[in-house]
């Protein structure tokens, strides 16, 4: 959203023009072919529900074939952006992520060994959530580039100090 300089107040034509301009820049720099940029543009527009005729956006295509096409478009887009300058993607609260989101993250891990792309995934160690498999996937898909950092749970005293410092209070009433 930010990369394309999109604004919630923009109409469909403005959004499409901004996406096109950003993709044109990637083409001019040799990061994307024109054909691939057009395919990525269509997927991004569908993802952002952009319609030029001003009609109310329909639900994006959600058939079995649309997700892989969208995933590969996003992978190629992030790889092209990272080819211009290092890119960091920060993904928070993955313990709430659905399987499709985790599959996209797994696909993006394939780019890490070949591009200056930093993926940071934050999640709670939920025992039965599929995000727990991210460590195994990361070690397999980007060996030598994967690091897991586990943080211990805060004690009640540490939690109190953290909240107090964030709120600017000396102590939190219990």
Long-range contacts (C-beta under 8 A, 24 or more apart in sequence): 1-48, 3-81, 4-44, 6-48, 11-54, 12-50, 12-51, 12-52, 12-53, 12-54, 13-52, 15-45, 15-48, 15-50, 16-41, 16-45, 16-50, 16-52, 19-44, 19-45, 19-48, 19-50, 26-80, 26-81, 26-84, 29-83, 29-84, 31-80, 31-81, 31-83, 31-84, 32-76, 32-80, 36-76, 39-73, 40-73, 40-76, 40-77, 43-69, 43-70, 43-73, 43-74, 44-73, 44-77, 46-70, 67-100, 71-103, 71-104, 71-107, 72-107, 74-104, 74-108, 75-107, 75-108, 75-110, 75-111, 78-108, 78-111, 78-117, 79-111, 79-114, 79-115, 79-117, 82-111, 82-115, 82-116, 82-117, 83-115, 85-116, 86-116, 86-117, 86-118, 87-115, 87-116, 87-117, 87-118, 88-117, 88-118, 88-119, 88-120, 89-117, 89-118, 89-119, 89-120, 90-120, 90-122, 91-119, 91-120, 91-121, 91-122, 92-122, 93-122, 93-123, 94-121, 94-122, 94-123, 94-131, 94-134, 95-123, 95-124, 95-126, 95-129, 95-131, 97-123, 97-130, 97-131, 99-130, 102-130, 102-131, 102-133, 102-134, 105-134, 106-134, 106-137, 106-141, 109-137, 109-138, 109-141, 109-142, 109-146, 110-141, 110-142, 112-141, 112-142, 112-145, 112-146, 113-141, 113-142, 113-143, 113-144, 113-145, 125-150
